[in-house]
């Protein structure tokens, strides 16, 4: 089955490259079809290989809640509550020279402060699949497909009570397809080097596409870039019941100002208290030259984005 999967994967890669100039919604349907193909292939792969000793399937789900209630509080402040959920699922296959790593990361969070509107604090849906065939002691020929988007509408609040739409489901969405070499000297470190990478940005919301958000031309829904991609992943146990993992992704578009490198850097420290309680710290840094952000002075341009989330609550490993 691994050889059959690789054949179909590379065949779809060829079709993708031949038809990449198709416009608007027809192309978006093709991109989504490619993702569906991958998920269907994973299901068939799992069904046809009944020997589960080659699979390592694990995951973690965390739900955290924070609440502050103030009544006649002389020091000041505002009552608030927040709720955040995170799910990470991994299904990794290793047999002989073949490896196949699949990851799902999804999270959503809300925050409500006193009499203000309820607002979104976190929103992400990320799926990635990496197929490798070993060619040396630590090297693999590798194909990687990843998909990123969010669930709900996102708003900017220039004035409380007013809001401005800045994102939506599939607006943006990112599909990245890369071919290259993966260096894996240990089980907890990998370095993917890909000189052949296609990155597609989708903005399906008509209002956002008309405004030319996230790098698309005004009125269009698809923006294609071709370039080089580097991804490194590292995870370790800092001490008993304390784990650390970090992921860095770098992309340079050959056809769109290659000196402006897109950066996505994520790190997480997870502290296990007992079987059902844990604390974690999530850090994320993003820079994308195609994303315009308005600062407090009204100036618009690409800027470094940073997010920090601390959670203490229910956790379950499976």
CORMONOR-V430991 format. One record per helix or strand. SS is the DSSP state (h for helix, s for strand). FROM is the first residue (numbers start at 1). TO is the last residue. If there is no record, write none. Layout:
SS/FROM/TO + SS/FROM/TO
This chain:
h/2/18 + h/24/48 + h/52/54 + s/55/68 + s/80/95 + s/98/113 + s/119/134 + s/139/149 + s/154/156 + s/164/168 + s/171/186 + s/189/203 + h/206/210 + h/213/215 + s/222/239 + s/242/253 + s/262/272 + s/277/287 + s/293/294 + s/300/301 + s/305/317
